Amino acid sequence: EVQLQASGGGLVQAGGSLRLSCAASGFTFDDYAIGWFRQAPGKEREGVACISSSDGSTYYADSVKGRFTISSDNAKNTVYLQMNSLKPEDTAVYYCAVTKFFAIATIFNPYDFGSWGQGTLVTVSS
């Protein structure tokens, strides 16, 4: 069974940093793309960043480019999202999910992704 578990959320002041982790199990990690999404109250789920586990290619939403960094440790089947210079508008529940092809992942359509974990809450105070 494919499972993803996001963790690492918390409360941080604006300008601070957090690192989220997405632990994956049940599939061959090297052959997929992992995406991070977020959903704020009353808003649609939006893509934040994605990474190809096979070659490390990354892609970011404009709203986080230059502040967030996605990386993977294939030996640990874990993807990370380093979030720096956090803003109050980054407040959301953050989810990770998996899709087969990196090119598809960059479209950030939630319906192209599966095995959503339960999410981890990030709260940025002003």
N, C-alpha and C positions, 0 to 999 in steps of 0.2 A: 504494500500500500504506500502510495506517494504521500508524504507528509512534510509540511513546512511549519516551522515554529519561529515566530518573530519575538525578539526580546530586546531589552535595553532602553526602553522609553523611560520618561520621568519628567520632572519639573525642572526647568532651567530658566535663567534670566536671559533676556534679549542680549545677543552678542556672545552667548555661551556656546558650548559644544556638547554633543552627545554622539555615541556610536551605537547603532542598532546592529543586531545580529539576526541572521535568518539561517537556522539549522535545518538541513534537508535530509530526508531519509527515504528509502524505498525505490530509488531509481539511480541510474548511472549518471552521476552529477556532471560528468564532462560533456555530455551530449545535449545540454539544454541551455536555455537562457532564463535568468532569474530577474524578475522585476520588482521594484519597490513602488508601491502606490500609497496614497494617503487619502483620508476622507475626513473632512471637517464637518461639524454639525450643520445640517441643512444644505450641504453641498454634495456634488457628485464626486465619486472616486476619481482621482487623477493620478496619472503616472508621474513618477519622480525621477527614477533612474533605472537602467537595466544593464545587464552584463552578460556577455557570452562566456559560459564556463569553458568552452573549448579553446578560445584564443584570447580571452580577456578583453575583447572589444567592449566599449562602454558608450552609453548614450544618456543624455540628461535633458530634463525639461528646462526650458529657458528660466523658469522661476527659481531654480536651484543651481544653475550652472555657475561654477566658480566658488560655490560655498559647500556643496555636497560632493563626496567622493565615494563611489561604489567599488568594492573590491571583492575578490573571492579567494578562499583557501580550499582548493579542491581536495586536499588530503583530509580536511576536516568536514568536507561537504557543507561549508558555511559561507554565506555571503554577508558582507558588512556594508553598512551605510554610515560613513563618517559625516556628521553634520556640523558645520562650523558657521559662525556668524549668524546664529539662529535669530529669527524674527518672530514676533507674535503671530504673524500670518502663517507660520509653519506649524502652528498648533493643529493637531489632527491625530487620528488613529492611523498608524502606519502598518501596512500589510506587505508581505512578500508573496509572490506567486511564481509559477513556472510555466514556460511555454517552450515549444520545440525549437523554434527558429528565431535567431537574434533579429533578423530583419522584421519579423512580425512583432517582436517585442518593442521595437522602437516606435511603433504606431501608438503604443500605450492604450490599446483597446482592452478594457478589463475582460471582455468576453473571449478574448484570445488566450487568456491565462486560466490556469486551474490550480487546484490544491492550495487554496487560500488558507493561510494560517489564521489564528484568532486575532492577530493584530496587537500592537503595543502602543500605548498612548504617550504622545509627546505634547507637553504643555510648555509654551514659552511665555513667560510673563514680561510685561513691559516695565 
